[in-house]
Every structure is written in structure tokens, then in C-alpha cells.
Amino acid sequence: MAYLRSRVVNLLNLHYGIQALATNAGGVFVIVYLLKAGVTVPVVLSAWALIMAGRFTIRPLVLMLGKRTGIKPLVVFGTVATALQYLMLPFVHGADPALLGLCLAGAISDVFYWTSYHAYFAALGDEESRGSQTSARESLAAMIGIVAPILGGAALTAFGARAAFGTVALVQALSALPFLGTPNVAVPKAAPGAYRAAKLGMLLFAADGWINAGYGVAWQIALFVSLRESLTAYGGATGLAALFGAVAGLVLGRQIDVGRGARAVWLSYSAFLLVALARAASLGAPDLAILANALGAPVVCVYSPVMLAAVYNRAKAAPCSLRFHVAAEGGADVGFGLGCLLAAGMTAAGLPLSLVILTSLAGAIVSFAVLRAYYSRSETIALRPAQ
């Protein structure tokens, strides 16, 4: 099976699954916890923009260290450092110094983890099975996400933030254990053309960052408000969404590997459009918000493999996968940061979150155009007879 063929990729996906347990039991509650702690909606969105600015500033350090250590130690450091965010979170009470500390910790851990993880997965994965391997990862995360948010919401309600987020921090740190069985990947001292090769990754990640500001962060706030700020209800709605998305990614990922990526692009972005409109229309109506949230999970499970298969294959073919992802993740910083700043300004001006959610469509249009061209070109080359 393409999903399980590579032992190394299986270990990477095992790591991702354990981390998904931490993310779905704790990470999905970060924004709503900040709202509960007295941080206003515009400040929450501005905090995310500040994290992106920090990531963009720190990112060159990842390459400098990677040339000395290889990629694997960077991934391990980012994984463990992410646990620190959960330990700091209960100390935030409004727009205070603890919130600034949380933003700094988030910038450092995120920039090391995501830049190196994407480069690591790209280097160790198999190009011919990229869609299957990526979708297996996303579907594993979705299956874990069925129960984890319910447990996280219940723990926060019953035991409080310090106990709940402390447990999540431990799980996050333990997700580094599978790396004991994976190899290191060296980073070349020089790699001419690596940044030029990252153009597609930069465009896609910038568009994805913009999408996440409205479709992700703003929607989490809107859902929480629609559910009358109930942590238990929010956790249940998140778990239900994961149930809808657990299988969808596996089916679409295989479509990419058998040469139907262009069709997968149309399917995933058509679904994205419908769900974005549904989310914008559901504000204030709990039942509709839960349904719109549930419908969004399959979209993520089909959208992520379509985008990341293209990015990972380009990164593997590039002169240096780490340099590729330093540039690509820089695009994500810019897109996500600007999207959050726009959302903060809109909410501060009194505009409804429904309009903020719809700003994500601009990023989706760019991403759709880039991916449609990529897969159409790739599949045309694949079908061309040998000379």
C-alpha cells in the first residue's frame, strides 16, 4: 500500500498523529481560551499577526543552524519548544506581558518546527506516492481529532487551564519520540537556485496563510461566539467536524498519485467555496454553525494533500529542501500576517466576522489558479509519449 510503504514516512506520520492529539486537545482551544481570558477579538487577531512577524524575522536563523546540524535536530527542537506555549497560556490575563511572551514563544517554536518539518517530509517522502502519504497523515490527524477536542474541552471545564494545558504540553513533547528512528538530512553549505525554485511554494503558502486568517482564525472565533462561548460545545463541534473529514483525504490523495490532480483541485476548491459561504451565513445560529464547521473538515482533508503534494515534490526536486521551505514559509508569514491585520482592523471597525471569513476567498482564488496550472502541466507531461 502506498500509504504504508515507507517506514520512515510512517514514523513521521506517527509523530504527526501524536502531535495532532496535542493540537486537537489543546491547540484548538488557544484562541477561545484567550477570549475567555479577556483578550478582545482585534487583539487576538493582532497577536497572531505579531507571531507571523516574529517568525519572518527569526527564520534566517533556521537555515544558519541547519547547515551545521542537519534538519532533524531542528524538527526535534521545534516539537519540544511548542510544548512551552501550552505551559505559558494559563498565565495570560488580557493584553498583558504574558501575552507578548506567548507570542514570542509561538514565533520561535513555529518557525523552527514548520520550516524544518515540511523540508524533512519533502526530503524523506516518495514523489510517486506523495498524495497518498500526505493524505494518510492528514486523515490520521482527522481521526485523532474526533475525540481529542471533546476530551480537551471537558478537561478545561473540569480541571482548569493549568492541568489541561500541562497535560497537552507533555503529549506535545512526547511526539518527538518517533524521530529516534528517522535519519538526519544534511543541508548543503551552498545551493544555487534553491530560492528561485521555491516560487511556487511561496505563492501557495502566502495564499494559504491568507486563507487561514479568515477561514481558520476568524472562523474559530465566530464558532465560539455562536456556541455562546461554551468550551464543551466548542470541543464537541470540533470533534464532529473531524469525524466528517477522516476518510475524505485518503480518497483524494490517491487521485493525485494516479494522475488526476487537476480534477482534485476543482473538487477541493469548489467544496471550499461552498463551506466558506456557509460559515459566513451561519453566525449567530448554533445549529448551522456546527454543520458548517463539520462540513469544513473534509475540505481540509482534501485541500491539504492537493496543495502540499505539489509543494513537497517541488521541494524534493529543489537544490535544497530546507532553503525551499525557508522561502515558502516566509510566504506563509506574509500572507497570514497581513490577513490577520486586515481581520483585526475590520473587527475593530465594527464589521461582522462574516465579512472577515469571506476575505479568505481572495487567497483561494490565487491558490486555485496556481495549482490548476501546476497539475495540468504535470499531467500533460506524464501523458506525453516518449520520444
Contacts in CASP RR format, 6 or more apart in sequence:
PFRMAT RR
TARGET T0000
AUTHOR 0000-0000-0000
METHOD contacts of the structure
MODEL  1
MAYLRSRVVNLLNLHYGIQALATNAGGVFVIVYLLKAGVTVPVVLSAWAL
IMAGRFTIRPLVLMLGKRTGIKPLVVFGTVATALQYLMLPFVHGADPALL
GLCLAGAISDVFYWTSYHAYFAALGDEESRGSQTSARESLAAMIGIVAPI
LGGAALTAFGARAAFGTVALVQALSALPFLGTPNVAVPKAAPGAYRAAKL
GMLLFAADGWINAGYGVAWQIALFVSLRESLTAYGGATGLAALFGAVAGL
VLGRQIDVGRGARAVWLSYSAFLLVALARAASLGAPDLAILANALGAPVV
CVYSPVMLAAVYNRAKAAPCSLRFHVAAEGGADVGFGLGCLLAAGMTAAG
LPLSLVILTSLAGAIVSFAVLRAYYSRSETIALRPAQ
1 132 0 8 1.000
2 129 0 8 1.000
2 132 0 8 1.000
2 133 0 8 1.000
2 254 0 8 1.000
2 257 0 8 1.000
3 129 0 8 1.000
3 132 0 8 1.000
3 133 0 8 1.000
3 136 0 8 1.000
3 250 0 8 1.000
4 10 0 8 1.000
4 136 0 8 1.000
5 126 0 8 1.000
5 129 0 8 1.000
6 124 0 8 1.000
6 125 0 8 1.000
6 126 0 8 1.000
6 129 0 8 1.000
6 133 0 8 1.000
8 124 0 8 1.000
8 125 0 8 1.000
8 181 0 8 1.000
8 182 0 8 1.000
8 183 0 8 1.000
9 121 0 8 1.000
9 124 0 8 1.000
9 125 0 8 1.000
9 126 0 8 1.000
9 133 0 8 1.000
11 178 0 8 1.000
11 179 0 8 1.000
11 181 0 8 1.000
11 182 0 8 1.000
12 120 0 8 1.000
12 121 0 8 1.000
12 124 0 8 1.000
12 137 0 8 1.000
12 178 0 8 1.000
12 182 0 8 1.000
13 133 0 8 1.000
13 136 0 8 1.000
13 137 0 8 1.000
13 140 0 8 1.000
14 178 0 8 1.000
15 79 0 8 1.000
15 175 0 8 1.000
15 176 0 8 1.000
15 177 0 8 1.000
15 178 0 8 1.000
15 179 0 8 1.000
16 137 0 8 1.000
16 140 0 8 1.000
16 141 0 8 1.000
16 175 0 8 1.000
17 137 0 8 1.000
17 140 0 8 1.000
17 141 0 8 1.000
17 144 0 8 1.000
17 175 0 8 1.000
18 171 0 8 1.000
18 174 0 8 1.000
18 175 0 8 1.000
18 177 0 8 1.000
18 178 0 8 1.000
19 79 0 8 1.000
19 82 0 8 1.000
19 172 0 8 1.000
19 175 0 8 1.000
20 140 0 8 1.000
20 141 0 8 1.000
20 144 0 8 1.000
20 145 0 8 1.000
20 148 0 8 1.000
21 144 0 8 1.000
21 145 0 8 1.000
21 148 0 8 1.000
21 171 0 8 1.000
21 175 0 8 1.000
22 82 0 8 1.000
22 83 0 8 1.000
22 86 0 8 1.000
22 168 0 8 1.000
22 169 0 8 1.000
22 171 0 8 1.000
22 172 0 8 1.000
22 175 0 8 1.000
23 141 0 8 1.000
23 148 0 8 1.000
24 141 0 8 1.000
24 144 0 8 1.000
24 145 0 8 1.000
24 148 0 8 1.000
24 149 0 8 1.000
24 238 0 8 1.000
24 239 0 8 1.000
24 242 0 8 1.000
25 148 0 8 1.000
25 149 0 8 1.000
25 151 0 8 1.000
25 152 0 8 1.000
25 155 0 8 1.000
25 164 0 8 1.000
25 167 0 8 1.000
25 168 0 8 1.000
25 171 0 8 1.000
26 86 0 8 1.000
26 148 0 8 1.000
26 152 0 8 1.000
26 164 0 8 1.000
26 165 0 8 1.000
26 168 0 8 1.000
27 86 0 8 1.000
27 168 0 8 1.000
28 149 0 8 1.000
28 220 0 8 1.000
28 235 0 8 1.000
28 238 0 8 1.000
29 149 0 8 1.000
29 152 0 8 1.000
29 153 0 8 1.000
29 156 0 8 1.000
29 231 0 8 1.000
29 234 0 8 1.000
29 235 0 8 1.000
30 85 0 8 1.000
30 89 0 8 1.000
31 44 0 8 1.000
31 217 0 8 1.000
31 220 0 8 1.000
31 221 0 8 1.000
31 224 0 8 1.000
32 220 0 8 1.000
32 221 0 8 1.000
32 224 0 8 1.000
32 229 0 8 1.000
32 231 0 8 1.000
32 234 0 8 1.000
33 89 0 8 1.000
33 92 0 8 1.000
33 156 0 8 1.000
33 161 0 8 1.000
34 44 0 8 1.000
34 47 0 8 1.000
34 92 0 8 1.000
34 94 0 8 1.000
34 99 0 8 1.000
35 41 0 8 1.000
35 44 0 8 1.000
35 221 0 8 1.000
35 224 0 8 1.000
35 229 0 8 1.000
36 229 0 8 1.000
36 231 0 8 1.000
37 92 0 8 1.000
37 93 0 8 1.000
37 94 0 8 1.000
38 93 0 8 1.000
38 94 0 8 1.000
39 47 0 8 1.000
39 92 0 8 1.000
39 94 0 8 1.000
39 95 0 8 1.000
39 99 0 8 1.000
40 95 0 8 1.000
41 221 0 8 1.000
41 347 0 8 1.000
41 353 0 8 1.000
42 344 0 8 1.000
42 345 0 8 1.000
42 347 0 8 1.000
42 348 0 8 1.000
43 94 0 8 1.000
43 95 0 8 1.000
43 99 0 8 1.000
43 344 0 8 1.000
44 217 0 8 1.000
44 221 0 8 1.000
45 213 0 8 1.000
45 217 0 8 1.000
45 218 0 8 1.000
45 340 0 8 1.000
45 341 0 8 1.000
45 343 0 8 1.000
45 344 0 8 1.000
45 345 0 8 1.000
45 347 0 8 1.000
46 340 0 8 1.000
46 341 0 8 1.000
46 344 0 8 1.000
47 99 0 8 1.000
47 102 0 8 1.000
47 103 0 8 1.000
48 213 0 8 1.000
48 217 0 8 1.000
48 336 0 8 1.000
48 337 0 8 1.000
48 340 0 8 1.000
49 336 0 8 1.000
49 337 0 8 1.000
49 338 0 8 1.000
49 339 0 8 1.000
49 340 0 8 1.000
49 341 0 8 1.000
49 344 0 8 1.000
50 103 0 8 1.000
50 107 0 8 1.000
51 103 0 8 1.000
51 106 0 8 1.000
51 107 0 8 1.000
51 110 0 8 1.000
52 107 0 8 1.000
52 332 0 8 1.000
52 333 0 8 1.000
52 334 0 8 1.000
52 335 0 8 1.000
52 336 0 8 1.000
52 337 0 8 1.000
52 340 0 8 1.000
53 107 0 8 1.000
53 333 0 8 1.000
53 337 0 8 1.000
54 103 0 8 1.000
54 104 0 8 1.000
54 107 0 8 1.000
54 111 0 8 1.000
54 333 0 8 1.000
55 107 0 8 1.000
55 110 0 8 1.000
55 111 0 8 1.000
55 329 0 8 1.000
55 330 0 8 1.000
55 333 0 8 1.000
56 330 0 8 1.000
56 333 0 8 1.000
56 334 0 8 1.000
57 107 0 8 1.000
58 107 0 8 1.000
58 108 0 8 1.000
58 111 0 8 1.000
59 111 0 8 1.000
59 115 0 8 1.000
59 326 0 8 1.000
59 329 0 8 1.000
59 330 0 8 1.000
59 333 0 8 1.000
60 326 0 8 1.000
61 111 0 8 1.000
62 74 0 8 1.000
62 111 0 8 1.000
62 112 0 8 1.000
62 115 0 8 1.000
62 116 0 8 1.000
62 322 0 8 1.000
62 326 0 8 1.000
63 187 0 8 1.000
63 322 0 8 1.000
63 323 0 8 1.000
63 326 0 8 1.000
65 74 0 8 1.000
66 73 0 8 1.000
66 74 0 8 1.000
66 116 0 8 1.000
66 187 0 8 1.000
66 322 0 8 1.000
67 187 0 8 1.000
67 188 0 8 1.000
67 189 0 8 1.000
70 184 0 8 1.000
70 185 0 8 1.000
70 186 0 8 1.000
70 187 0 8 1.000
70 322 0 8 1.000
71 116 0 8 1.000
71 119 0 8 1.000
71 120 0 8 1.000
71 123 0 8 1.000
71 184 0 8 1.000
71 185 0 8 1.000
71 186 0 8 1.000
71 187 0 8 1.000
71 321 0 8 1.000
71 322 0 8 1.000
72 120 0 8 1.000
72 179 0 8 1.000
72 182 0 8 1.000
72 183 0 8 1.000
72 184 0 8 1.000
72 185 0 8 1.000
73 184 0 8 1.000
74 112 0 8 1.000
74 115 0 8 1.000
74 116 0 8 1.000
75 112 0 8 1.000
75 113 0 8 1.000
75 116 0 8 1.000
75 117 0 8 1.000
75 120 0 8 1.000
75 179 0 8 1.000
76 176 0 8 1.000
76 179 0 8 1.000
77 112 0 8 1.000
78 109 0 8 1.000
78 112 0 8 1.000
78 113 0 8 1.000
78 116 0 8 1.000
79 113 0 8 1.000
79 172 0 8 1.000
79 173 0 8 1.000
79 175 0 8 1.000
79 176 0 8 1.000
79 179 0 8 1.000
80 172 0 8 1.000
80 173 0 8 1.000
80 176 0 8 1.000
81 105 0 8 1.000
81 108 0 8 1.000
81 109 0 8 1.000
81 112 0 8 1.000
81 113 0 8 1.000
82 106 0 8 1.000
82 109 0 8 1.000
82 110 0 8 1.000
82 113 0 8 1.000
82 172 0 8 1.000
83 169 0 8 1.000
83 170 0 8 1.000
83 172 0 8 1.000
83 173 0 8 1.000
84 105 0 8 1.000
84 109 0 8 1.000
84 169 0 8 1.000
85 102 0 8 1.000
85 105 0 8 1.000
85 106 0 8 1.000
85 109 0 8 1.000
86 165 0 8 1.000
86 166 0 8 1.000
86 168 0 8 1.000
86 169 0 8 1.000
86 172 0 8 1.000
87 165 0 8 1.000
87 166 0 8 1.000
87 169 0 8 1.000
88 98 0 8 1.000
88 101 0 8 1.000
88 102 0 8 1.000
88 105 0 8 1.000
89 102 0 8 1.000
89 161 0 8 1.000
89 165 0 8 1.000
90 160 0 8 1.000
90 161 0 8 1.000
90 162 0 8 1.000
90 165 0 8 1.000
91 98 0 8 1.000
92 98 0 8 1.000
92 99 0 8 1.000
92 102 0 8 1.000
111 329 0 8 1.000
114 329 0 8 1.000
114 332 0 8 1.000
115 322 0 8 1.000
115 325 0 8 1.000
115 326 0 8 1.000
115 329 0 8 1.000
116 322 0 8 1.000
116 325 0 8 1.000
118 308 0 8 1.000
118 311 0 8 1.000
118 312 0 8 1.000
118 315 0 8 1.000
118 325 0 8 1.000
118 328 0 8 1.000
118 329 0 8 1.000
119 185 0 8 1.000
119 315 0 8 1.000
119 321 0 8 1.000
119 322 0 8 1.000
119 324 0 8 1.000
119 325 0 8 1.000
120 182 0 8 1.000
120 185 0 8 1.000
120 321 0 8 1.000
121 312 0 8 1.000
122 311 0 8 1.000
122 312 0 8 1.000
122 313 0 8 1.000
122 315 0 8 1.000
122 316 0 8 1.000
122 321 0 8 1.000
122 324 0 8 1.000
122 325 0 8 1.000
123 185 0 8 1.000
123 315 0 8 1.000
123 316 0 8 1.000
123 321 0 8 1.000
124 182 0 8 1.000
124 183 0 8 1.000
124 185 0 8 1.000
125 133 0 8 1.000
125 312 0 8 1.000
125 316 0 8 1.000
126 133 0 8 1.000
127 313 0 8 1.000
127 316 0 8 1.000
127 317 0 8 1.000
128 257 0 8 1.000
129 257 0 8 1.000
130 256 0 8 1.000
130 257 0 8 1.000
130 309 0 8 1.000
130 312 0 8 1.000
130 313 0 8 1.000
131 253 0 8 1.000
131 254 0 8 1.000
131 256 0 8 1.000
131 257 0 8 1.000
131 305 0 8 1.000
131 309 0 8 1.000
132 250 0 8 1.000
132 253 0 8 1.000
132 254 0 8 1.000
132 256 0 8 1.000
132 257 0 8 1.000
134 253 0 8 1.000
134 304 0 8 1.000
134 305 0 8 1.000
134 308 0 8 1.000
134 309 0 8 1.000
134 312 0 8 1.000
135 249 0 8 1.000
135 250 0 8 1.000
135 251 0 8 1.000
135 252 0 8 1.000
135 253 0 8 1.000
135 254 0 8 1.000
135 256 0 8 1.000
135 301 0 8 1.000
135 304 0 8 1.000
135 305 0 8 1.000
136 250 0 8 1.000
138 249 0 8 1.000
138 300 0 8 1.000
138 301 0 8 1.000
138 304 0 8 1.000
138 305 0 8 1.000
139 245 0 8 1.000
139 246 0 8 1.000
139 247 0 8 1.000
139 248 0 8 1.000
139 249 0 8 1.000
139 250 0 8 1.000
139 301 0 8 1.000
142 242 0 8 1.000
142 245 0 8 1.000
142 246 0 8 1.000
142 249 0 8 1.000
142 297 0 8 1.000
142 300 0 8 1.000
142 301 0 8 1.000
143 242 0 8 1.000
143 246 0 8 1.000
144 242 0 8 1.000
145 238 0 8 1.000
145 239 0 8 1.000
145 242 0 8 1.000
146 239 0 8 1.000
146 240 0 8 1.000
146 242 0 8 1.000
146 243 0 8 1.000
146 246 0 8 1.000
147 239 0 8 1.000
148 239 0 8 1.000
149 234 0 8 1.000
149 235 0 8 1.000
149 236 0 8 1.000
149 238 0 8 1.000
149 239 0 8 1.000
149 242 0 8 1.000
150 235 0 8 1.000
150 236 0 8 1.000
150 238 0 8 1.000
150 239 0 8 1.000
152 164 0 8 1.000
152 168 0 8 1.000
152 235 0 8 1.000
153 164 0 8 1.000
153 231 0 8 1.000
153 232 0 8 1.000
153 234 0 8 1.000
153 235 0 8 1.000
153 236 0 8 1.000
154 232 0 8 1.000
155 163 0 8 1.000
155 164 0 8 1.000
155 167 0 8 1.000
156 164 0 8 1.000
156 231 0 8 1.000
157 231 0 8 1.000
157 232 0 8 1.000
185 321 0 8 1.000
185 322 0 8 1.000
187 320 0 8 1.000
187 322 0 8 1.000
187 323 0 8 1.000
188 319 0 8 1.000
188 320 0 8 1.000
191 318 0 8 1.000
191 319 0 8 1.000
191 320 0 8 1.000
191 323 0 8 1.000
192 319 0 8 1.000
193 318 0 8 1.000
193 319 0 8 1.000
194 318 0 8 1.000
194 319 0 8 1.000
194 320 0 8 1.000
194 323 0 8 1.000
194 324 0 8 1.000
194 327 0 8 1.000
195 323 0 8 1.000
195 324 0 8 1.000
195 327 0 8 1.000
197 314 0 8 1.000
197 317 0 8 1.000
197 318 0 8 1.000
197 319 0 8 1.000
197 324 0 8 1.000
198 314 0 8 1.000
198 315 0 8 1.000
198 318 0 8 1.000
198 323 0 8 1.000
198 324 0 8 1.000
198 325 0 8 1.000
198 327 0 8 1.000
198 328 0 8 1.000
200 310 0 8 1.000
200 311 0 8 1.000
200 314 0 8 1.000
200 370 0 8 1.000
200 374 0 8 1.000
201 311 0 8 1.000
201 314 0 8 1.000
201 315 0 8 1.000
201 324 0 8 1.000
201 327 0 8 1.000
201 328 0 8 1.000
201 331 0 8 1.000
202 327 0 8 1.000
202 328 0 8 1.000
202 330 0 8 1.000
202 331 0 8 1.000
203 366 0 8 1.000
203 370 0 8 1.000
204 307 0 8 1.000
204 310 0 8 1.000
204 311 0 8 1.000
204 328 0 8 1.000
204 367 0 8 1.000
204 370 0 8 1.000
204 371 0 8 1.000
205 311 0 8 1.000
205 328 0 8 1.000
205 329 0 8 1.000
205 330 0 8 1.000
205 331 0 8 1.000
205 332 0 8 1.000
206 330 0 8 1.000
206 331 0 8 1.000
206 332 0 8 1.000
206 334 0 8 1.000
206 335 0 8 1.000
206 366 0 8 1.000
207 335 0 8 1.000
207 363 0 8 1.000
207 364 0 8 1.000
207 366 0 8 1.000
207 367 0 8 1.000
207 370 0 8 1.000
208 307 0 8 1.000
208 332 0 8 1.000
208 363 0 8 1.000
208 367 0 8 1.000
209 331 0 8 1.000
209 332 0 8 1.000
209 335 0 8 1.000
209 336 0 8 1.000
209 337 0 8 1.000
209 339 0 8 1.000
209 363 0 8 1.000
210 335 0 8 1.000
210 336 0 8 1.000
210 338 0 8 1.000
210 339 0 8 1.000
210 359 0 8 1.000
210 360 0 8 1.000
210 362 0 8 1.000
210 363 0 8 1.000
210 366 0 8 1.000
211 360 0 8 1.000
211 363 0 8 1.000
211 364 0 8 1.000
211 367 0 8 1.000
212 336 0 8 1.000
212 360 0 8 1.000
213 335 0 8 1.000
213 336 0 8 1.000
213 337 0 8 1.000
213 338 0 8 1.000
213 339 0 8 1.000
213 340 0 8 1.000
213 342 0 8 1.000
213 343 0 8 1.000
213 359 0 8 1.000
213 360 0 8 1.000
214 339 0 8 1.000
214 343 0 8 1.000
214 356 0 8 1.000
214 357 0 8 1.000
214 359 0 8 1.000
214 360 0 8 1.000
215 272 0 8 1.000
215 276 0 8 1.000
215 279 0 8 1.000
215 357 0 8 1.000
215 360 0 8 1.000
216 360 0 8 1.000
217 340 0 8 1.000
217 343 0 8 1.000
218 343 0 8 1.000
218 353 0 8 1.000
218 356 0 8 1.000
218 357 0 8 1.000
219 279 0 8 1.000
219 293 0 8 1.000
219 353 0 8 1.000
219 357 0 8 1.000
221 353 0 8 1.000
222 279 0 8 1.000
222 283 0 8 1.000
222 289 0 8 1.000
222 353 0 8 1.000
222 354 0 8 1.000
222 357 0 8 1.000
223 234 0 8 1.000
223 237 0 8 1.000
223 289 0 8 1.000
223 293 0 8 1.000
224 234 0 8 1.000
225 283 0 8 1.000
225 284 0 8 1.000
225 353 0 8 1.000
226 282 0 8 1.000
226 283 0 8 1.000
226 284 0 8 1.000
226 285 0 8 1.000
226 286 0 8 1.000
226 289 0 8 1.000
227 233 0 8 1.000
227 234 0 8 1.000
227 237 0 8 1.000
227 286 0 8 1.000
227 289 0 8 1.000
227 290 0 8 1.000
228 286 0 8 1.000
233 286 0 8 1.000
237 289 0 8 1.000
237 290 0 8 1.000
237 293 0 8 1.000
237 294 0 8 1.000
238 293 0 8 1.000
240 290 0 8 1.000
240 293 0 8 1.000
240 294 0 8 1.000
241 293 0 8 1.000
241 294 0 8 1.000
241 295 0 8 1.000
241 296 0 8 1.000
241 297 0 8 1.000
242 297 0 8 1.000
243 294 0 8 1.000
243 297 0 8 1.000
244 294 0 8 1.000
244 295 0 8 1.000
244 296 0 8 1.000
244 297 0 8 1.000
244 298 0 8 1.000
245 296 0 8 1.000
245 297 0 8 1.000
245 298 0 8 1.000
245 300 0 8 1.000
245 301 0 8 1.000
246 301 0 8 1.000
248 297 0 8 1.000
248 298 0 8 1.000
248 301 0 8 1.000
248 302 0 8 1.000
249 298 0 8 1.000
249 301 0 8 1.000
249 302 0 8 1.000
249 304 0 8 1.000
249 305 0 8 1.000
252 264 0 8 1.000
252 267 0 8 1.000
252 268 0 8 1.000
252 301 0 8 1.000
252 302 0 8 1.000
252 305 0 8 1.000
252 306 0 8 1.000
253 264 0 8 1.000
253 302 0 8 1.000
253 305 0 8 1.000
253 306 0 8 1.000
253 309 0 8 1.000
255 261 0 8 1.000
255 263 0 8 1.000
255 264 0 8 1.000
256 264 0 8 1.000
256 305 0 8 1.000
256 306 0 8 1.000
256 309 0 8 1.000
256 375 0 8 1.000
259 378 0 8 1.000
259 379 0 8 1.000
259 382 0 8 1.000
260 379 0 8 1.000
261 306 0 8 1.000
261 375 0 8 1.000
261 378 0 8 1.000
261 379 0 8 1.000
262 372 0 8 1.000
262 375 0 8 1.000
262 376 0 8 1.000
262 379 0 8 1.000
264 302 0 8 1.000
264 305 0 8 1.000
264 306 0 8 1.000
264 375 0 8 1.000
265 306 0 8 1.000
265 368 0 8 1.000
265 371 0 8 1.000
265 372 0 8 1.000
265 375 0 8 1.000
266 372 0 8 1.000
267 302 0 8 1.000
268 299 0 8 1.000
268 302 0 8 1.000
268 303 0 8 1.000
268 306 0 8 1.000
269 303 0 8 1.000
269 364 0 8 1.000
269 367 0 8 1.000
269 368 0 8 1.000
271 298 0 8 1.000
271 299 0 8 1.000
271 302 0 8 1.000
271 303 0 8 1.000
272 299 0 8 1.000
272 303 0 8 1.000
272 364 0 8 1.000
273 361 0 8 1.000
273 364 0 8 1.000
274 295 0 8 1.000
275 292 0 8 1.000
275 295 0 8 1.000
275 296 0 8 1.000
275 299 0 8 1.000
276 357 0 8 1.000
276 358 0 8 1.000
276 360 0 8 1.000
276 361 0 8 1.000
276 364 0 8 1.000
277 358 0 8 1.000
278 288 0 8 1.000
278 291 0 8 1.000
278 292 0 8 1.000
278 295 0 8 1.000
279 289 0 8 1.000
279 292 0 8 1.000
279 293 0 8 1.000
279 296 0 8 1.000
279 357 0 8 1.000
280 354 0 8 1.000
280 355 0 8 1.000
280 357 0 8 1.000
280 358 0 8 1.000
281 288 0 8 1.000
281 292 0 8 1.000
281 354 0 8 1.000
282 288 0 8 1.000
282 289 0 8 1.000
282 291 0 8 1.000
282 292 0 8 1.000
283 289 0 8 1.000
283 352 0 8 1.000
283 353 0 8 1.000
283 354 0 8 1.000
306 371 0 8 1.000
307 367 0 8 1.000
307 371 0 8 1.000
310 371 0 8 1.000
310 374 0 8 1.000
310 375 0 8 1.000
311 328 0 8 1.000
314 324 0 8 1.000
315 321 0 8 1.000
315 324 0 8 1.000
315 325 0 8 1.000
315 328 0 8 1.000
318 324 0 8 1.000
339 359 0 8 1.000
342 356 0 8 1.000
342 359 0 8 1.000
343 356 0 8 1.000
343 359 0 8 1.000
346 355 0 8 1.000
346 356 0 8 1.000
346 359 0 8 1.000
347 353 0 8 1.000
347 356 0 8 1.000
END
